[in-house]
């Protein structure tokens, strides 16, 4: 069996490679041959000699996709690479089936057995390969940083100011961690500093769990019920939703007009636009990247039709500052990215072993009791 690890280059600036420790463990504990793309690991300052072993070979990208039985990449490869894959080979990646119908069609057409890591769940419904805590904490931290910058330190340290109000849309794994982060003002040192200087550390968190499915008027009524004083309520509006239908936003554009100009939108979803059908939960807002994750209302990106399709763009009066980054889990320096990928490696290792031990068997009968093989079958494109 041949396992291929291409470099993750789908999104400009998003360069993530698994650590030498994962590759070494696979080489020692399986009878597989491992192909790494030339310069694999260089984006995270790993050296070629750290990966070298008798079962590991460095080859060009095209060779990996044409010869590997199993392709492993955290970020989904471009369609052009998928088209080079062998029929009945397996693609293990964050494939987001619900938001990429065109890619799903390609995978089915050429007979690729796809397993999407973002819907790989344990018996309690928890994602097995994820870094939801850092997604939430890093996004909330940046949100608070921008809020303080916008309203000023005099406001921040004023012991008589009103509590911080935050609305969280969606209260699954990311939403719960976001609430924890908000209680600590996005940074435990920031909270300690505020307490030492006798500021007001109290926050008001309003979670909305089923906004888009049960009561579409919930958010407008809520915002109208909050005192819209100068200083801005809500201070933070967080999108941590996981929608069933990605062709529909969470709410209409009109709701944005109810938000005070000071409100900071914290986008924790990494949802993006796909042609003219898939829309972000908050319509008209950009998806950030490692190159830019802060967007003020006058940023030129709001008019960029390559990033926001024209039909979803919104007028300046409806815009609010947004912080968004598809790479929140590894936001920061190279060290943060290494730790993030090491965490993913420990989570994905048993998944790869299960696939290898079943001899690439993704069509076996499911067990009545939960086991990893059943979870892998459930997260396949065929099951989806």
N, C-alpha and C positions, 0 to 999 in steps of 0.2 A: 504494500500500500504506500502511496505517495501523498504526503501532506504538504500543501503549498502555503507559504506566508508572504503575500505581496505587501509592498508598502502601502499605507493608507493615504492615498493622494487625491481622493475624490473631490474633497472640498479644499480650495486653496488655503494654505496656512494650517490646515488640520493634519499634522503629521504625528502619527502614533504608531509605534511598533512595540511588539511584546518583548519583554526582557530576556536576556540570555538564560535566566533561571528556568523559564517555561520551556524554551527550546531544549535545554539540557535535560530536563526531566522527561520530556517526551522521547528524546533520543535514547535515554537510559532504560526507560520502562516500557517501550513498545518496539516492535520489529519494523517500524515504518522508516521510510526514507523521507527526509525533510528538505524541502527546497525553500530557500530564502532569496528574496529579490536582492539584486546587487545594491549595496549601501544600506541594507536593512539594519535598523537600529541607530543609524547615524543622526537622525533627527533628535534623538534623546541622549546623544553623546556616548552611545555604546560603541565599542570597537569590534571589528570583524573577528579578531582572535578570541573574543569572549564567547562567540557562537560556535566556533569551529569544533567539529568532532567527526568521527568516521561516518556517521549517518547524516550529516548536514552538508548541503552543497549550496553555494551561491550561484544563481543563474539569472538570466534576464526575465523581465516581467512576462513576456509573451510565452516563454517556455513553461512558466508556472501554470498559467491558465490552460494551456494546451495539454499538459501531461498530468497534473495533480488529480487524485481521486477525491481529495477533500481540500477545499480552500477555506482558510480561516483569516478573517479580517474584521476588526471591530467595526469599522466604518464600511458600508457597502461599496464595492468597486463600481466603476462606471459601466454602463451598458455595453460599451465597446469591448471591455474585458470579459464580461459575462458571455458574450457571443462567441468567445474563443474557447469556452469551457467544453469539456467532454460531456456527451450525453450520459445521464445517470450519475454524474459526479455530484458531490454535495457542496453547497455553499453555506457556511456557518458565519453569520454576520448580523448586525443590526439592520434588518431589512424593512421594518416598518410597513408591513403589507397594506395597512389601512390607508396610508397616504401615498402609495406608489403603485397605482393600478397598472400603469404602463410597463413598469419593470416586472410586475407579477406576470403580465402577459408574455413577456420575453422569456422569463424563466420557464413557464409552462410550455411554450412553443418549442424550445430547444431541449426540453426534458431534463432540466436541472432540479435536483432535489434540494430545496431551499429550507433552511432552519433559521428562524428569526430569533435572535437572542433577546430582543425587547419584549417578547411574549412567552419567554421560557419561565414557567412558574413552579414553585414548590407546592406541596399539598395544602398549604394555607393561603395560596394565591399571591405569595411574595415573589418578586422577580429574583431569579438566581444570579443573573449577571447584571450588576448595576452599581452605581455609586450615587444613589439618590441623596444621601446626606450632604455630600459636597456640592451637588447641584443646587440644593436649597440654600445652604449656608453661604456659598460664594455669591449667588445672585442677590440674596438679602443684604449681604455686607455691602455690595456695590450700591444697592438701592439706598441704604442709609447714608452712605458716603455722599451720594448725589443730593439727597434730601437736605443734609446739613449744609452742603455747599450752596444750595439754592436759597435756603431760608436764613442762613447765617449762624455763626457761633453764639451770638448774643441770644438769639431765639433758643438755640439748643440748650444752653446752660441756664436759661431762665427757670427758676424753681416754680414760678407761678404759671407757666404755660400749661395748656391743656395736654392730656395724654396723647401719645402717638396712636393714630387709628389706622389699622391695616385690614383690608378685605382680602381674603384668600379664596379664589375661585378654584374649586376642586380640593378635596381633602383626603387624597390617597397617600401613597408613600412620600411623594415630594411635598405635598401640602402639609403633612404632619411635621416633617423636618423643618419646613418653612416657618411654621408656628413656633417651634423651638428656637429657631434662629432669631425670629422677631422678638421673642421674650428676652433675648440677650442682646438686642439692638444690632444684630448681625455680627457682633464681635464681643467676646467676653471682656476683653480689655477696655473696649469702648463703654460697656456697661459699668465696669469698675470705676473708670475715670469719671463718669457722670455722677455716680453715687458719692465719690470722694469730694467732688465739687458741689455737691448738694443740689444737683439738677433734678428734674422730674423723670424717673426711670419707668413710670407706669405706661403700659401699652394696652390698647383695646383691640383684640383680634376678633374679626367677624368671619367665620368660615361659611362658605356657600358650597354645598356638596353636589347639588343636582340642579343647578341653575338652568342648564340648557335642555333638560329633559322634562321637568315637571312644572316649572313656573317661570315663564319668560319675563314676567313683570316684577320679579323679585328684586333684581338689582336696582331698577329705577326707583322703586318705592323705598328701598334701603338708603340709597344716596340722598333722596329727598328728605328722609327722616333724620339724617345726620346734619348737624349744624354746619352750614357752609360759610364759616367765618373767614376773614382774611387770615392767612396762615395755612389754610388748606385742609379740608377733611373730605374724603380719607387722604391721609398722607401717602399711603402706599396701596396700590391695587396689584395683587399678584395673580398671575395666570399659571396655575398648576394643574390644569384640567387634562383629562385623557378622554377625548370625545369618541363616541361611537360613529358619528357621521362627520367626516372632516370636510364635507362640501358646504357645511353650514357653520357660521360663526356662533360664538356663545351668545352674543347680543347684537342688536342693530347699532349702526353708527350714531344714532340719536342719543344713546346712553352716554357717549363720550362727552357730549355737550354739558352733561350734568356734573362732570368732574371739575373741581377747581383747577385753575392753571398750575397750582403748585404740586398737584398729585404726580407721583412718580409711578410709572408702570414697570413692574418687575416681571419679565417674561422668563419663566422657568421651563417652558415646554419644548423649545427648539423646533416647534412646528414651522413648516415653511409653505410656500405656495408651489403648486404643481400645475403649470400651464394656466388654464382658466377655470379649473374645477376645485382644487383643494385650496382652502382659505385658512388663515390663522384664526385662532380663537377670538382674538381682538382684531377685527378687520382693519386693514390699512397700515398696520404697524410692521416695521422691518424686523427681520431675524438677524441678530448680530453674529459676530465671528470672533476669532482670536485677534483679528486685525482691528476690529472696532466693535465695542459692546455698549457704547453710550451714544444715544441719539437725541439731540435737542430738537425742538420743534422747527428750527430753521435749517436743519441739515439737508443737504441736497439729495440724500438717499431717499427721502420721501417721494421724490418725483422720478426715481430710477425705475423704469418699467421692467428692467431685467431682474430686479429684486422684489418689486411689488407690482403685479400686473395692473394695468391701468384701471380695470373695472373695480379693483379693491382700494385704490388710492383715496385719501381723504383730504379735505380742505384744511388749511392751517388752523382755523379756529377749533377744530376737533382734535388736533394733535396734543399729546402730552409727552414730556420727556420719558423715554423708555430705555431700560437697560436690558439687553438681550444678548445671549451668547450660546451657540449650540455646543460649546465646550466648557460649560460651567464646572463640570466635575474636576477638570484639570486646569482651571483658571489660575494664572500666576506664572511661575518660572519653570525651568526644566525639571527641577527637583519635584515640584508638584505634579508634573506630567508623568514622571517616572513612578511616583507613588501611586498615582491613579491607575497606570497600566499594570503595576504589580498587583493591585487589588483585583483588577479584571482577570489577570492571569490565574490567580488562586481560584477564582470562581469558574473560569472557563475550562480549566485543566480536567476536572472530572467529566465534563461534557464531551471533550475531545476523546478521552479514554473510553467512554461509553460507546461512542460511535465507532472507534477503532475495534473495540472488543466484540462488537456485534458485526464486524466485518462489513461496515457500511450498510447494515441492514436497517433501513428506516421504514420497512413495510411489514414488520413483524406484528403479531397480535399484541394488543395492549393488555397490560396486567390490570386486574380488577382493583388492586391496591396501588397506591401511588408509588412509582419508582422513577428513577432518572430517565430510563429509556422511554417510559410512557410520556414524561414531560417533554422530551425531545420530539416524539411523534406529534404531540399536541401543538407544538410550536412550528410545525412544518407548513409549507405553503399548501400542500395537498389537504391537510386538515383545515386550514384557514378557508 
